[in-house]
Amino acid sequence: MPGTPTAGIRWGFLFMKKEKWKKVVGYESKYLVSSHGKILNLVTGSFVKTSIISGGYEMSLLRFKGKNTSILVHRLVMITFVGPDPDRN
């Protein structure tokens, strides 16, 4: 029945099936990124917080072995699902 909580949950599961998840290159043991731009911390089981920076881009901070790395979410998705941009260093 539409409008019931269980209907929303079922719809959410259908939507999530279309979402693909892959290990983040260089952070394989710690993070997964989805084709929709969500980042999951495998250690804590929680989603990584992101923030919107100037220009409207979404940015996240990844931590690994005591080092913090800021990365634009759309670039993280591209690197993970397509590969690195050959024009960038």
Contacts in CASP RR format, 6 or more apart in sequence:
PFRMAT RR
TARGET T0000
AUTHOR 0000-0000-0000
METHOD contacts of the structure
MODEL  1
MPGTPTAGIRWGFLFMKKEKWKKVVGYESKYLVSSHGKILNLVTGSFVKT
SIISGGYEMSLLRFKGKNTSILVHRLVMITFVGPDPDRN
1 7 0 8 1.000
19 34 0 8 1.000
19 35 0 8 1.000
19 36 0 8 1.000
19 38 0 8 1.000
20 34 0 8 1.000
20 35 0 8 1.000
20 81 0 8 1.000
21 32 0 8 1.000
21 33 0 8 1.000
21 34 0 8 1.000
21 35 0 8 1.000
21 40 0 8 1.000
22 32 0 8 1.000
22 33 0 8 1.000
22 80 0 8 1.000
22 81 0 8 1.000
23 31 0 8 1.000
23 32 0 8 1.000
23 80 0 8 1.000
24 30 0 8 1.000
24 31 0 8 1.000
24 32 0 8 1.000
24 33 0 8 1.000
24 39 0 8 1.000
24 62 0 8 1.000
24 76 0 8 1.000
24 80 0 8 1.000
25 79 0 8 1.000
25 80 0 8 1.000
25 83 0 8 1.000
26 64 0 8 1.000
27 62 0 8 1.000
27 64 0 8 1.000
29 42 0 8 1.000
30 41 0 8 1.000
30 42 0 8 1.000
30 43 0 8 1.000
30 62 0 8 1.000
30 64 0 8 1.000
31 39 0 8 1.000
31 40 0 8 1.000
31 41 0 8 1.000
31 42 0 8 1.000
31 48 0 8 1.000
31 62 0 8 1.000
32 39 0 8 1.000
32 40 0 8 1.000
32 42 0 8 1.000
33 39 0 8 1.000
33 40 0 8 1.000
33 76 0 8 1.000
33 77 0 8 1.000
33 80 0 8 1.000
34 40 0 8 1.000
34 77 0 8 1.000
35 77 0 8 1.000
35 81 0 8 1.000
37 58 0 8 1.000
37 73 0 8 1.000
37 74 0 8 1.000
37 76 0 8 1.000
37 77 0 8 1.000
38 47 0 8 1.000
39 47 0 8 1.000
39 48 0 8 1.000
39 50 0 8 1.000
39 60 0 8 1.000
39 62 0 8 1.000
39 73 0 8 1.000
39 76 0 8 1.000
40 46 0 8 1.000
40 47 0 8 1.000
40 48 0 8 1.000
41 47 0 8 1.000
41 48 0 8 1.000
48 60 0 8 1.000
48 61 0 8 1.000
48 62 0 8 1.000
49 60 0 8 1.000
50 58 0 8 1.000
50 59 0 8 1.000
50 60 0 8 1.000
50 73 0 8 1.000
51 58 0 8 1.000
51 59 0 8 1.000
51 60 0 8 1.000
52 58 0 8 1.000
52 59 0 8 1.000
53 59 0 8 1.000
57 72 0 8 1.000
57 73 0 8 1.000
57 74 0 8 1.000
58 72 0 8 1.000
58 73 0 8 1.000
58 74 0 8 1.000
59 70 0 8 1.000
59 71 0 8 1.000
59 72 0 8 1.000
59 73 0 8 1.000
60 70 0 8 1.000
60 71 0 8 1.000
60 73 0 8 1.000
60 76 0 8 1.000
61 68 0 8 1.000
61 69 0 8 1.000
61 70 0 8 1.000
61 71 0 8 1.000
62 68 0 8 1.000
62 69 0 8 1.000
62 71 0 8 1.000
63 69 0 8 1.000
78 85 0 8 1.000
79 85 0 8 1.000
END
